[in-house]
Amino acid sequence: MKLLFVSDSFKGSLTSLQTVHLLTKAACEVFDQPDCSGVAVADGGEGTTDAVISATGGEKIYVKVKGPLFEEETVYYGKLPGNRAVLEMAAASGLPLLPERKRNPLNTTSYGTGQMIQDALDHGFSDISIAIGGSATNDGGIGAMIALGARFLDEQGNVLKGIGRDLAHISAIDLSNLDARLKKTKITIMSDVTNPLCGPNGATYTFGGQKGGTPEILSVLEQGMQNYRNIIRKDFGIDPDELEGGGAAGGLGTALRVFLNGEMKSGIDTVLDLIGFDERLKEVDFVVTGEGRTDWQSCFGKVLQGIGERCLKYGIPVVALSGSLGKGAEQVFEHGVCSIMTTVNAPMSLKEAMNNAEQLYYSSAVRMFRFIRTGMVLGEQSSVKETSIS
């Protein structure tokens, strides 16, 4: 019997690879010499680079970049087989890099993300996947583009720095010095955000508040974003408000699509492609996945949905082991997941569950595999009865 374990991390308690180890240990306790394998996975958000490096045998490449306020940061991205690279925008331009008192999207930049892309080009990568969740920025991606050679000019022809407040002052966009290697580079944008660049559902008003934007700041940023949008419309013949996901990462989604011809893809689907998930499914009898909490959001580009749909395509059953269930968790059954079990075994606080996560996970895995073994026995008995009757 061949089993494949592909679970998301349980944030704050268990890594994806820890779940693989615990599931393997539990399966060996219940089944007779099972063929177990596992792989780290993420949905395109935090931990994506580490998961893909682990799954593909890649390596980390370290680089010094400018953080959201132009402070120096040492970050890394992933070198993968096949001349591919994977990076997380949040590593260089993410909200966790800033203390709350310094969060102001008028002042933050995505410049460091552009430096990461530049370094990947310098290393010869021609296939770059970029996870763009968790940004501290609302600069329309102009900071990243400046790092790659673009220039954004005001009415007097002055070159702008590449921060949120600069959007209102853009008068012209000059791509003549944009790194020429980008024309031959495949850019994949990992995001499940579908928001447009501007408007009530756009980058500023949907995500700006969590980045430190007050109502006054958001009003200034939205006016700037509209100016940026209008120039793109005029000079490039593209309307960012019609680009699904153009508002992702404070508008970086627009910059990557318009200026670098990037392709927007589901985070989990991109990760599964990068780790060769479909190939790993060959001859697998069933798959175990899971996450810290399963609810209605699990059907919007998360690990359970992605794993379930891939396995459904090949007729492979999937069961999920999750920390807890919330409203709408049963919706994952429509996406190929056959059943869900939880790790908690009694009423307890979240703190208690997280402090005892490893033991709770292991014991629930044993219970889950015992149920599966019981189902297998029933199936064998039913087959024997049918043979006897015939």
N, C-alpha and C positions, 0 to 999 in steps of 0.2 A: 504494500500500500504506500503510495507516494503522496506526501503532504507538503503544501507550500504555505509558509507563514509570512504575511505581508500586512503589518499593522502600523498605523500612525503612532507617533509618540503620545504618551499621556503627559501633557505639559506640566512640568513641575514635579513629576514623580518617576516616570519610566520612559526611557528612550525607545525608539523603534527597535533597535538591536537587542535591548533587554527583553522585550516581549518575545522576540525570536528564541532567545535562550530559554526563557521560562516555558514557552509552548513546546519546545523540543524536549525538555526535561519531563513535562507532564505527559506528552504523547508516549514517550518511552516507558513511563510507568503503567500506562493503560493498555497499549498495544504491543504485540510481539514483533520486535525489530522493525519498526516503521522506517520508511525512507523519508527523512525530514530535511527540508531545506528552508531557508528564510532569507529575506532581503529587506533592508531598510527602505522606507518610503516616506514621502511628504507630499503635500498638496500644492506646492509652489509657493508656500509662505515660509515662515521661519523654519530653518533646519533643512531646507531643500538642498543646498549645496553639500552639506555633510552627508545627507542620505544618498545622494547620487554618487558622490565620491566613494562611499562605502560599498554601494551596490555594484559599481563598475570597476572597482580596483583602481580608481583614479588617485590623484594626488593634489595637495594644496599648493597654490602659488600665492606667495605673500607680496603685497605691494603697499607702498605708502601713498595715501591720498588725502584730499581735503575733505573734512567732515561737513556737516550741514551749516556750520558757521565758519568754514574755512580753517578750522583747527586741524592739525595733523593727526591722522589715524592710520594705524597699520591694520590692513584687512587681508582677507584671502578669498580666492575663488577657486573653482575646481577645474583641473586638467583631466579630460576624459579621453578614452580611446577614440580613434577615428578623427583626430584633429578637431575635437569639440571642446568647448568650455562652457561652464555653467556658473552664473554669479547671482548674488542677491543684492538688489538695489539698497536694501535696508542696512547692509554691512557698512556702506559708505555714507548713506544719506538717510538713515533710519531714525525714527522717533526715540528709540531707547538710548541714542547717543547724546541726547540733550536732557539736562535736568528740567523739571517743569517750569522753573522761573525763567529759563532762557528760550522757551518755545514761543516763537513768533514767526509765522510763515511769510511775513513781509521780508524777513532777513535771512531765511534759509535758502540753501542752494543744492542742486543735484550734481554739482560739479564733480564731486568724488566718484559718482557713478560713471560719468564719462571717462574719468581717469582709469577706472577698472577696465572699461571696454577698450581704451587705448592700449593698456598693458596687454590685454588678450591679443590684440592685433599685433603688437610688438613680438609676442611669442609665436606668432604664425597661425593663430586659430582662424578658421574661415567659417565656423559654425558656432555661434554664440547664443546661448539661451539665458534670458534675463528674467528673474523673478522680481516683480516690482511692487510687492506688498510692503506695508509698514513704513511708508515714507514720512519724513519730517517736513517735507517741502510742498510748496504750491507755486513753483516757478515755471510751470508749463514745460519743464524739461530743458529750458534754455541753458541752465548751468551745465548739464551734461553735454549738450551740443557745443558749447563754447570750449569745453575741454577737448573736444574732437576736432576743433578747428573752425567752427562756425562763428560768425560775428553778428551781434544784434546791436543796431545803431539807433541813436535818438535823432531828433530833428536837426541837431547841429553836427551830426556825423560822429558823435562821440561813441566809443565802444562801451556797451553796458557790461556790468559785472556778472550778472546771471543769478539774481535773487528775485524773490517774489515781487518786491516793489518795482522792479525794472519793467515788468510787463506793461505798465501804463505808459512807459516812455518809448517803447519800440516804434520806430518809424520805418525801418528797413531791415531785411534779413539777408545776409551775405553768406552763401555756402561755397564760395569759390575756393576757400582753403580747407574745406572739410576733408578729412583723411580719405584719400582716394581708395584705400584698401576696402573701405566700407561697401563700395559698389560690388565687390566680389565676395562679400561676407553675408552669410545667411543669419539673420537676426530673428530669433523666436522670443516673443514676449509672453511670459507666463503670468496670466491674470484672469480672474473670474469676475472682475468688476466690469459692469456694462455701462456705467455712467458716461454721459457726454462731457465735453470740455466745460461748457457754460450752462447757465440756467439754474433753476431751483434744485435740479437733480445732478448738477455738474460737480466738478472737482472741488470748487471753493465751498459751496454751501453744504455739500454732503460730508466732506471730510475735513474741511478747514478748521472747524471748531475743536476737534480732538488734537490738532497740531498747535493749539494756542491762539487761534484766531477769535478775537472778540467781534461782536456785531459790526463795530466800526472798521476793524481790520478786514473783515470779510467783504464789506462793501467796497473798500479800496481794491482789494484783490480781484473781485469779480469784474470791476470796471477795467482793470488791467488785462484780465483774461479775455474779456470781450474785444479789447483792442488787438491783442495777440491773434485771436481767432479771425478778426476781420482782415488782418494783413495776410494771414495764411490763405484765406479765401481769395483775396485779390491776386497775390503773387504766385500761388501754387494751384489754384483752381480746385482746392479741396475744402470741404466744410467740416471742421473738427467736431461740430455738434452732430454730425451724421455718422461719425466714426464710433462704433460700439467699443466702449472701453477707452475712449479718448481722454476721459477724465481720471483714469487710473493713475495713482502715484502723483497726485497734484498736477496732472497734465503731461507727465512723462510719456504716458501711452500715446498721446498725440505726436510728440516729438519723434519718438521711435518709429512710428508708422509713417509720418509725413516726410521726415528728413532722411531716415535710414531704411525706408521700405520694409520695416519689420512686420512680421506676421503675428497677430494676436491669437493665442491658443489657450485652452484650459490648462491651468497649472498642473492638475493631477494627470491629465492625458500626456502632457509634455514629459513629466517625470517618468511615467510608465514607459513611454517611448525611449527615453534616455537610458533606463535600466534594462531595456530589452524584456519587458514583462511578458509579452505574448510568447516569446521563445521559452521563457521559464515555465510556462504552463503545459508544455509538452508532457504527456503521460501522467499528469497530476490527477489524483483521484478527488481531492477536495482542498479548498483553500480556507485559511482562517485569517480574518482581518480584524480591525477594531480601532477604537479611538477613545479619548478620555470621556467624552459625552456625545451621545447620539441623539439628535433631535431633527426637526424639519430642515435645519440648515445643512445637515449632512448630505442632502440631495442637491446642493448647489456647489458643485465643483470640489467636493471633499473626497477624502480617501475612500470611504465606504462606497460611495456612488461609482467612482472610477474603477475600483476593483470589481465591484459587483457587475457592472456592465460589460467589462472585458471578459469575465468568466462566463457570463450568460451567453455571450457570443459563441463560446466553445462548449457550452453545456456542462460546465464544471460547477458543482455546488459550492456555495460560499456561506460560512457562518461567521458571525461577528462576536467578539468579546470586548465589551465596552465598560468604561468605569461607571457610567450612569445613563439613564434614559430620560429624555425630556419630551415635550409636546411634539407630536408629529414624527416620532422616531420610526413608527411603522411604515412610513413612506419609503424607506429604503428597500422594503420588500418588492417594490415595483421596479427596482433597479438591480435585481439579480441576487440580493442577499436573502438567504433562505430563513435565517433565524438569528436572534440576538440574545446573548446572555450578559448579565452584568457581574462585575467583580465583587460588589458589596454583598455581604451575606447577613447583615443585620442593620438595624437603624444606627446610624453613626454620622458624625459631622464630616464635612469635607476635609478638615484638617486631619482627623483620625484616619480617614480613608487614604489620604495622600501619604501619611506617615507610615502606613502599613501596606502600601501599594504592592510591593513585591510579593508578600505572602498571600494577600487577597487575590492577586492575579493568578498566582500559581494554583491555589486551591480551586479557584473557579475554572481554570483550564482543565484540571483533572476531572471535575464534575462534568464539564462540557464534553470531554472525550469519552467519558463513561456513557453519556447519553448517545453519542454517535456510535459507540460500539454496540449498545443495545439495539439501535436501529439496524445495524449490520446483521446482528444475530436474527432479528425478526425477519429481515429480508431473506436470509439463508433458509430459515424455517419455512417461510412461505413458498420459496422455490422448491424445497423438498416435497411439500404437500402437493403442489401442482404437478410435480413429476409422478408422485404416487397415484394421484387421481387419473392422470392420463394413461 
